[in-house]
Amino acid sequence: MSKLAVITGGNSGIGEACAMRFATEGYEVVVCGRRDALNREVCQRILEAGGVAHSYAVDLRDARQLSECFRIIASNHPPVTCLVNSIGIEGTPFTRTEDYDDAVFDDVLGTNVRAPWLCMKAVLPTMRLARAGSIVNVASLAGIRASATGGSVYSASKHALVGMTRAAAREYAPFGIRINAVCPAFVRTPLSEGILGADLEAVGSSHPLNRICEAQEVASAVYWLSSQDASFVTGIAMPVDGGVQA
């Protein structure tokens, strides 16, 4: 039976690493994101490695586009086995609450909370009927503690994503659906490199493991949570933080 993993924000950073990992594990992979060229590049690398991948260019913040995208996925592919919500933006880093722009606030909450919520709504009815499925939301250590870079708005969005994960996990556990979150500390991605630049390695040295996290390490945690090895794990916010929480 074919296994289908939908990776939102799958064209860069953690999402890209997740797409590659699930393909390596034998999943048919769907990469969803706004940047069509990057979607296709990731899919091409999966195809060249012998995997199966499909690209869908969609603005997941737009409910109509999202609904149509998942309708097409449902019509052309097997039922979704795993959903990984890796879509997310930082907003305006290093900005105090009183100085934060209202429109950016809306964009951050729309991208980091509303879009994953809409994606969950799109796959949960089918998963419920199948009485099986896994969802992993890529949150952040900022979903557990205050963000050092993103400020109150980014922190609020990731706390909301963790809370939504936990509540939905309780709702859907009776149907055999597991819903979890991962909460990485600083990870080497284009997003973090754009924010921290040359300071990224120095920030990595502040982790007890004394280095920056690689996107593939987060993807490994996401895959484990989606696999049968984690069959009794649901409703958690797993730190992938090199010991910061310790």
Residue, then its C-alpha position, 0 to 999 in steps of 0.5 A: m500500500s502506497k504511503l503519502a506524505v504531504i510536506t507544506g513549506g517543503n521547498s526549503g530548510i526543515g521542510e525540504a529535509c523532511a521531504m527528502r527523508f520521507a522519500t528515502e523511507g519509501y513515501e510518495v511525497v507531495v511538496c506544497g509551497r508558494r515558490d514553484a521553482l523551488n518546489r520542483e527542484v526538491c522534487q527533481r532531487i527526489l526523482e533522481a534519487g529514485g523516489v516519487a514526488h509531486s509539486y504543488a504551487v499554492d499559497l497556503r494562507d489562502a483558504r480557497q487555494l489550499s482547499e483546491c490544492f488538497r482536493i487535487i491531491a485527494s483526486n490524484h494520489p493515495p490518501v494522506t498518511c502523514l502531514v508535516n506542517s513546516i510552513g512558517i515565517e519569522g516576521t520582523p526579528f529583534t522588534r519590540t512589541e510596541d514597535y511591531d507592525d500590525a500587518v506583519f502580526d497578521d502575516v505571522l499568525g496567518t502563516n504560522v497558525r492559520a495555514p497549519w490549521l487549515c491543512m489539518k482540517a483538510v486531511l483530518p476527515t479522511m484520516r478519521l474515516a481511515r482511523a489512522g494517520s500522523i500529523v507533525n507540526v514544526a513549531s519552535l523552541a519559541g513555542i515552549r519559551a520566549s524567542a530570543t530573536g522573533g519577539s512576542v509575535y513569533s513566540a505567540s504564533k509558535h505557542a499557539l501552534v503547540g497548543m493547537t497540536r495538543a488540543a487536536a491530539r486529544e480530539y483525534a486520539p480515539f480515531g487512531i490519529r497521532i498529532n505532535a509537534v517538534c520544537p527546534a532551537f536554532v537550525r541551519t536553514p536559509l531563514s536562520e542564516g538570513i536573520l543571524g548571518a555570520d553570528l549563526e555559528a556563535v549562536g550554535s555554540s551556546h547550545p549545550l551540544n556546542r553546535i548548530c542543529e542541522a535540518q536533517e536532524v529535525a527531519s529525523a525527529v519528524y520522521w520518528l514521530s510519524s513512524q510506527d516506532a512512535s505509535f504510542v506518542t501523541g500530543i507532545a511538543m518535542p524539543v530538538d534543541g541540543g540540550v537548551q531546555a535541560 
